[in-house]
Amino acid sequence: MLLNYYDMQLIGGDTTRGPLSMTLGIHGFVPPGRALKRSGAKPGGLDLRDRYAR
């Protein structure tokens, strides 16, 4: 693992262990007060952030 090679530690963030991990990052602007944040997520909820990407 690269962290061991460079004698570094992983402190936090989105981590996963498995044969495949895919991530998509989109940058843009959202009107004030309209941003959907992960802090507002609830168990069993549906992530609909993509509605702003259209």
HELIX and SHEET records of a PDB file:
HELIX    1   1 LEU A    2  TYR A    5  1                                   4    
HELIX    2   2 ARG A   38  GLY A   40  5                                   3    
HELIX    3   3 ARG A   49  ALA A   53  5                                   5    
END                                                                             
